[in-house]
Amino acid sequence: MIACSECGRAISNKAAACIGCGAPVGTSELGYGVVDPPAPALPMRTLWRHLWLSAGLSLLGTFMALAADRQPDSGRWLALLAALSLIAGICWLIVTLVRLWSSHH
């Protein structure tokens, strides 16, 4: 497999032209461009573990925020930690859901 010099699509080195853009297949001054294989996908078990951990982090942030609301004196640092863990948990949850969705399609 080589990379098309015009569009970068992976094509056979025996093809006369790129099937994506129609550019003729030729060698550049560096020779054929070898296409790196795609990165291996995470196993489904790992993705499901990430999903549960991110949901747990979001719930922990929610409970910390409720606890900080009940302690107005010392709740400032607890509120900060609650906000950070809630934001991190929600972001991680969204990324994991997208990765799960894309692995099914």
BELFENSUL-V899960 format. One record per residue. N is the residue number from 1. SS is DSSP state (A for helix, B for strand, O for the rest). OMEGA is omega in whole degrees, 0 to 359 (none if undefined). D_LAST is the distance of its C-alpha to the last C-alpha in whole Angstrom. Layout:
n-><N & N>
ss-><SS & SS>
omega-><OMEGA & OMEGA>
d_last-><D_LAST & D_LAST>
This chain:
n-><1 & 2 & 3 & 4 & 5 & 6 & 7 & 8 & 9 & 10 & 11 & 12 & 13 & 14 & 15 & 16 & 17 & 18 & 19 & 20 & 21 & 22 & 23 & 24 & 25 & 26 & 27 & 28 & 29 & 30 & 31 & 32 & 33 & 34 & 35 & 36 & 37 & 38 & 39 & 40 & 41 & 42 & 43 & 44 & 45 & 46 & 47 & 48 & 49 & 50 & 51 & 52 & 53 & 54 & 55 & 56 & 57 & 58 & 59 & 60 & 61 & 62 & 63 & 64 & 65 & 66 & 67 & 68 & 69 & 70 & 71 & 72 & 73 & 74 & 75 & 76 & 77 & 78 & 79 & 80 & 81 & 82 & 83 & 84 & 85 & 86 & 87 & 88 & 89 & 90 & 91 & 92 & 93 & 94 & 95 & 96 & 97 & 98 & 99 & 100 & 101 & 102 & 103 & 104 & 105>
ss-><O & B & B & O & O & O & O & O & O & B & B & O & O & O & O & O & B & O & O & O & O & O & O & B & O & O & O & B & O & O & B & O & O & B & O & O & O & O & O & O & O & O & O & A & A & A & A & A & A & A & A & A & A & A & A & A & A & A & A & A & A & A & A & A & A & A & A & A & A & A & O & O & O & O & A & A & A & A & A & A & A & A & A & A & A & A & A & A & A & A & A & A & A & A & A & A & A & A & A & A & A & A & A & A & O>
omega-><176 & 177 & 176 & 182 & 181 & 186 & 178 & 181 & 178 & 181 & 178 & 178 & 177 & 181 & 178 & 181 & 178 & 179 & 180 & 186 & 178 & 180 & 178 & 180 & 178 & 179 & 174 & 179 & 178 & 183 & 180 & 176 & 180 & 181 & 176 & 177 & 180 & 179 & 180 & 180 & 176 & 177 & 181 & 180 & 179 & 179 & 178 & 176 & 177 & 179 & 180 & 179 & 180 & 176 & 177 & 177 & 177 & 178 & 177 & 177 & 178 & 179 & 178 & 178 & 177 & 178 & 179 & 179 & 181 & 180 & 184 & 182 & 185 & 185 & 184 & 180 & 178 & 177 & 178 & 178 & 178 & 180 & 180 & 180 & 177 & 179 & 180 & 180 & 180 & 179 & 179 & 179 & 180 & 180 & 180 & 178 & 178 & 179 & 176 & 180 & 183 & 178 & 178 & 182 & none>
d_last-><24 & 25 & 24 & 26 & 28 & 28 & 24 & 23 & 20 & 20 & 23 & 25 & 28 & 30 & 28 & 31 & 29 & 25 & 23 & 21 & 25 & 27 & 29 & 32 & 31 & 34 & 35 & 35 & 38 & 36 & 35 & 31 & 29 & 27 & 23 & 22 & 19 & 16 & 17 & 16 & 13 & 14 & 15 & 13 & 17 & 18 & 15 & 16 & 20 & 19 & 18 & 21 & 23 & 22 & 23 & 26 & 27 & 27 & 29 & 31 & 32 & 32 & 35 & 37 & 37 & 38 & 41 & 42 & 42 & 45 & 47 & 48 & 50 & 48 & 44 & 44 & 42 & 41 & 39 & 38 & 36 & 35 & 33 & 32 & 30 & 29 & 28 & 26 & 25 & 23 & 22 & 20 & 19 & 17 & 16 & 15 & 13 & 11 & 10 & 9 & 7 & 5 & 6 & 4 & 0>
